[in-house]
């Protein structure tokens, strides 16, 4: 099983400027993950307002 750790930074426009968010997550799989799966994982972390965020950095740790 492959374990990969990712770090993601996001930004969202708000009335008072910009809101920055950052979090880490881990993926366990037998195969390398494609971008669609990673985007789905990030969206599920952000909840309903995931459309308001823009990914500014995604790195594998």
ZIZI-V959533 format. One record per residue. N is the residue number from 1. RES is the residue in one letter. OMEGA is omega in whole degrees, 0 to 359 (none if undefined). BURIAL is + if it has 9 or more other C-alpha atoms within 8 Angstrom, else -. D_LAST is the distance of its C-alpha to the last C-alpha in Angstrom with 2 decimals. Layout:
N,RES,OMEGA,BURIAL,D_LAST ; N,RES,OMEGA,BURIAL,D_LAST
This chain:
1,X,180,-,16.79 ; 2,X,174,-,13.23 ; 3,X,179,-,10.58 ; 4,X,178,+,7.38 ; 5,X,180,+,5.28 ; 6,X,174,+,5.52 ; 7,X,182,+,6.81 ; 8,X,175,+,10.29 ; 9,X,183,+,13.19 ; 10,X,176,+,16.70 ; 11,X,180,+,20.21 ; 12,X,176,+,23.61 ; 13,X,176,+,27.09 ; 14,X,182,-,29.41 ; 15,X,183,-,32.99 ; 16,X,180,-,32.12 ; 17,X,181,-,29.54 ; 18,X,178,+,25.88 ; 19,X,182,-,23.67 ; 20,X,178,-,19.98 ; 21,X,181,-,17.54 ; 22,X,175,-,13.92 ; 23,X,178,-,12.15 ; 24,X,174,-,9.17 ; 25,X,182,-,9.89 ; 26,X,178,-,9.61 ; 27,X,176,-,11.48 ; 28,X,183,-,13.71 ; 29,X,173,+,15.78 ; 30,X,183,-,17.80 ; 31,X,174,-,16.95 ; 32,X,182,-,14.11 ; 33,X,176,-,14.26 ; 34,X,184,-,16.02 ; 35,X,179,-,15.76 ; 36,X,180,-,18.74 ; 37,X,179,-,17.19 ; 38,X,178,+,14.08 ; 39,X,178,-,16.69 ; 40,X,178,-,18.86 ; 41,X,179,-,16.30 ; 42,X,179,-,15.76 ; 43,X,180,+,19.57 ; 44,X,177,-,20.35 ; 45,X,183,-,18.41 ; 46,X,179,-,20.42 ; 47,X,187,-,23.69 ; 48,X,183,-,26.81 ; 49,X,182,-,26.08 ; 50,X,180,+,22.97 ; 51,X,183,-,25.10 ; 52,X,184,-,25.39 ; 53,X,175,+,21.75 ; 54,X,179,-,20.21 ; 55,X,178,+,16.50 ; 56,X,178,-,15.96 ; 57,X,174,-,12.23 ; 58,X,181,+,9.64 ; 59,X,175,-,6.23 ; 60,X,181,-,3.79 ; 61,X,none,-,0.00
